[in-house]
Amino acid sequence: MDSIVVSPTDLVRRFIFEDRPVRGHWVRLSEAWRELRAHTRYPPPVSDLLGQAVAASVLLAATLKFRGTLTFQLQGNGAVNLLVAQCTHDFRLRAVARCDGAGLEALPQGEDGTPFRHLVGSDGRVTVTVEAEEKSLRYQGVVPLIGTSLSESLENYFASSEQLPTRVLLASDQDSCAGVLVQKLPEHAAGDSDEAAAAWQAAERGIGVLTTAELLGRPVEDLLGLGFRGRDLRLFRGAQVSFECRCSQGRVAGLLRALGADEVRDVLREQGVVTVTCEFCQRPYRFDAVDVEVLFKEPPSGGSLAIH
């Protein structure tokens, strides 16, 4: 078996089949994936599913032309009842998972990992929301949660909401998360439909032969060579992907001011300190008695987090 050489990460790259209505996108994250989980600990099956959702959100954003934020949300009735991954048009991302403790304890353990349906349950939905800056445009697509993987659910979204035949492969571990998709674009009237159909069949076969280990470790050039051998591809320069949560000390201060001095001081008396935790990155912000007194002597500002 050939050894796998890890390629540069935290990039998303586009590729096309030359002169054929087939395009694709590839993403792999390492540093951004670690930063996203710096202040929280998920059980490995949940972490892996969240990583796949993060990769999916980047791939979705890469297929669109917009300025704003895309939110990929999975809701189910299993141990993981909510996954939310957000990616902006310039590929700044954040994500969070919500789990049921009893459901996690009941998950089966095996060498092949926890099955997708045991994690998300038997019923649920995938929602993709695009909030664009231009004229406050907002788009939302909702499809049922189907299949036995997050990849299949994403393929169903493209088929139902975008009417674009799409094949997706997603993978994640503790070190990195990655994804690749190929899409069949509408054919031009002057194009050769037989050749276009053959190119799409080759794309479907190609993504089907790739493994998650190859996706997580192979350089993108090798990966495309393995999956689409003999095809004339053009690989474009990549865009950097980074983790960026919107929380900050200033936003937290604004939230506490909005709650009011009396309520904040009540929490301070009961707990000795006021702690605010960002719902996305789980970074804690602590305010002691001195901080609180200074807080209510400063000009107000806005914010939105959860107080504990």
C-alpha positions in Angstrom: 0.0 0.0 0.0 1.3 3.4 -0.9 2.2 5.8 1.9 0.0 8.9 2.3 1.7 12.3 2.4 -0.3 15.0 4.1 -0.8 18.1 1.9 -1.2 21.8 2.9 -4.5 22.3 4.7 -7.0 25.0 5.5 -7.7 25.5 1.8 -10.7 25.2 -0.5 -10.1 24.7 -4.2 -12.2 24.5 -7.3 -11.7 22.2 -10.2 -13.4 21.6 -13.5 -13.6 19.0 -16.3 -12.2 20.9 -19.3 -14.9 21.5 -21.9 -17.4 19.4 -20.0 -20.3 20.6 -17.7 -18.8 19.1 -14.6 -17.2 21.0 -11.7 -16.0 20.2 -8.3 -14.7 21.6 -5.0 -12.2 20.2 -2.5 -11.6 21.3 1.1 -9.3 20.2 3.9 -9.0 21.9 7.3 -6.4 21.3 10.0 -5.5 24.4 12.1 -9.0 25.9 11.7 -10.6 22.6 12.8 -8.4 22.5 15.9 -9.1 26.1 16.8 -12.8 25.5 16.4 -12.7 22.9 19.2 -10.1 24.7 21.4 -12.6 25.4 24.2 -14.8 22.3 24.1 -14.6 18.6 24.0 -17.0 16.4 22.0 -17.1 12.6 22.1 -15.2 11.2 19.1 -18.3 10.2 17.1 -19.9 13.7 17.6 -16.6 15.4 16.8 -16.3 13.5 13.6 -19.9 14.3 12.5 -19.3 18.0 13.4 -16.1 18.0 11.3 -18.1 16.6 8.3 -20.7 19.3 8.8 -17.9 22.0 8.8 -16.5 20.6 5.6 -20.0 20.5 4.1 -20.6 24.2 5.0 -17.4 25.2 3.2 -18.2 23.2 0.1 -21.7 24.7 0.0 -20.4 28.3 0.3 -17.8 27.5 -2.4 -20.6 26.6 -4.9 -22.3 30.0 -4.5 -21.7 33.6 -5.5 -22.8 35.7 -2.6 -21.6 38.1 0.2 -22.8 37.1 3.6 -23.2 34.0 5.7 -24.2 30.4 4.9 -25.6 28.2 7.7 -25.7 24.5 7.4 -28.0 23.0 10.1 -28.9 19.4 10.8 -31.7 18.5 13.3 -32.5 15.0 14.3 -34.1 13.0 17.1 -31.0 11.0 18.0 -28.1 11.4 20.4 -26.9 14.5 18.3 -30.1 16.6 18.0 -28.5 19.7 16.4 -25.4 20.5 14.3 -24.8 24.0 13.1 -21.9 25.1 10.9 -21.6 28.6 9.5 -19.3 29.8 6.7 -19.0 33.2 5.2 -18.4 34.1 1.6 -14.7 34.6 2.4 -14.5 31.3 4.2 -14.5 32.2 7.9 -16.3 29.5 9.9 -17.6 28.4 13.2 -19.7 25.5 14.3 -21.4 23.8 17.3 -23.1 20.5 18.2 -25.8 19.8 20.7 -26.1 16.3 22.2 -28.4 14.3 24.5 -26.3 12.8 27.3 -28.4 9.7 27.7 -28.5 9.1 24.0 -24.7 9.3 23.8 -24.3 6.7 26.6 -26.6 4.4 24.6 -24.6 4.6 21.4 -23.2 1.3 20.1 -19.4 1.0 20.0 -17.6 -0.8 17.2 -14.4 -0.9 15.2 -16.1 0.8 12.3 -17.3 3.8 14.3 -20.8 4.8 15.3 -23.4 4.5 12.5 -24.8 7.8 11.2 -28.4 7.0 12.0 -27.6 6.1 15.6 -26.2 9.6 16.0 -28.9 11.6 14.4 -31.9 9.3 14.8 -34.6 8.1 12.5 -36.2 11.5 11.7 -34.8 14.9 11.0 -34.0 17.5 8.4 -31.2 19.5 6.8 -31.6 23.2 6.5 -29.3 25.5 4.4 -29.8 29.2 5.0 -28.0 31.9 3.0 -28.1 35.5 4.4 -26.6 37.8 1.9 -25.5 41.4 2.5 -27.0 42.6 -0.7 -30.4 44.2 0.0 -30.8 41.9 3.0 -31.5 38.9 0.8 -32.3 35.6 2.6 -32.7 32.1 1.1 -33.5 28.9 2.9 -33.8 25.3 1.7 -35.1 22.5 3.9 -35.0 18.8 3.0 -35.6 15.6 5.0 -32.7 13.8 6.6 -32.2 10.7 4.5 -29.6 8.0 3.9 -26.9 6.6 6.0 -24.4 9.4 6.0 -24.1 13.2 6.0 -22.8 13.0 2.5 -26.1 11.4 1.3 -28.1 14.1 3.1 -26.1 16.8 1.3 -26.6 15.1 -2.0 -30.3 15.1 -1.4 -30.2 18.8 -0.6 -28.6 19.6 -4.0 -31.0 17.3 -5.8 -34.1 18.8 -4.1 -33.2 22.4 -3.7 -30.6 23.2 -6.4 -31.7 20.6 -9.0 -28.0 19.8 -9.6 -26.9 16.1 -9.6 -24.1 16.1 -7.0 -21.9 13.5 -5.4 -20.2 14.2 -2.1 -17.5 12.6 0.1 -16.9 13.9 3.6 -14.4 12.7 6.3 -13.2 13.9 9.7 -10.9 12.8 12.5 -9.3 14.5 15.5 -6.6 16.2 13.3 -8.5 17.3 10.2 -11.7 17.4 8.3 -12.2 17.3 4.6 -14.7 17.0 1.8 -14.9 16.8 -2.0 -17.9 17.2 -4.3 -18.6 17.0 -8.0 -21.6 18.5 -9.7 -23.2 18.1 -13.2 -23.9 21.6 -14.5 -26.7 22.4 -17.0 -25.5 21.6 -20.6 -25.2 24.2 -23.3 -27.4 23.6 -26.3 -24.4 23.3 -28.6 -22.6 20.8 -26.4 -22.2 17.1 -27.1 -24.7 15.5 -24.7 -23.1 12.0 -25.0 -19.7 13.4 -24.1 -21.3 15.4 -21.2 -23.1 12.3 -19.9 -19.9 10.2 -20.1 -18.0 12.9 -18.2 -20.6 12.9 -15.5 -20.5 9.1 -15.2 -16.8 9.3 -14.9 -17.1 11.9 -12.1 -19.6 9.7 -10.2 -17.3 6.7 -10.6 -14.3 8.7 -9.6 -15.6 10.0 -6.3 -17.0 6.5 -5.6 -13.5 5.0 -5.6 -12.0 7.5 -3.2 -11.6 6.5 0.5 -11.9 8.7 3.6 -8.3 8.0 4.4 -7.2 9.3 1.0 -9.5 12.3 1.4 -7.9 13.2 4.8 -4.3 12.6 3.7 -3.7 12.8 0.0 -2.6 16.0 -1.6 -5.5 17.3 -3.7 -3.5 16.7 -7.0 -3.0 13.1 -6.1 -6.6 12.7 -4.9 -7.9 14.0 -8.3 -5.5 11.8 -10.1 -6.7 8.7 -8.2 -10.4 9.4 -8.7 -10.4 10.9 -12.2 -7.5 9.2 -13.9 -7.3 10.0 -17.6 -9.6 13.0 -17.4 -8.5 16.5 -18.4 -9.0 18.6 -15.3 -8.1 22.2 -14.3 -7.4 22.8 -10.7 -7.7 26.5 -9.6 -5.7 28.3 -6.9 -7.1 27.8 -3.4 -8.8 30.2 -1.0 -7.7 30.2 2.7 -10.2 29.0 5.2 -10.0 30.1 8.9 -11.9 29.8 12.1 -13.5 33.0 13.4 -16.1 33.2 16.1 -18.0 36.5 16.4 -17.8 36.5 20.2 -15.6 39.1 21.9 -15.2 40.8 25.3 -17.0 43.8 23.9 -20.0 41.8 22.8 -20.2 40.1 26.1 -20.0 43.4 27.9 -22.9 44.7 25.8 -25.0 41.7 26.7 -24.5 42.2 30.4 -25.3 45.8 30.2 -28.5 44.9 28.3 -29.4 42.5 31.2 -29.1 45.4 33.6 -27.0 46.2 36.7 -29.4 44.7 39.2 -29.6 41.3 37.5 -25.9 41.0 36.9 -25.1 41.9 40.5 -27.6 39.3 41.7 -25.7 36.7 39.7 -22.4 38.0 41.1 -23.7 37.7 44.7 -24.9 34.1 44.1 -21.9 32.8 42.3 -19.0 35.1 43.1 -18.3 35.7 39.5 -20.4 36.2 36.3 -19.4 33.7 33.5 -20.7 34.1 30.0 -20.0 31.2 27.5 -20.1 31.6 23.7 -22.6 29.0 22.3 -20.4 28.4 19.3 -16.8 28.2 20.4 -17.5 27.6 24.1 -15.0 30.3 25.1 -15.7 31.5 28.7 -15.7 35.2 29.6 -15.4 35.8 33.3 -16.4 39.0 35.1 -15.5 39.5 38.8 -16.8 42.2 41.1 -14.3 44.8 39.9 -15.1 44.0 36.3 -18.9 44.4 36.9 -18.5 47.8 38.5 -16.3 49.0 35.7 -18.8 47.6 33.2 -21.6 49.8 34.3 -19.5 52.9 34.2 -18.7 52.5 30.5 -20.7 53.5 27.5 -23.1 50.6 26.4 -22.6 48.4 23.3 -24.4 45.4 21.8 -23.9 41.7 22.1 -25.6 38.2 22.2 -24.4 35.3 24.2 -25.7 33.0 26.9 -25.2 33.6 30.6 -24.4 30.7 33.1 
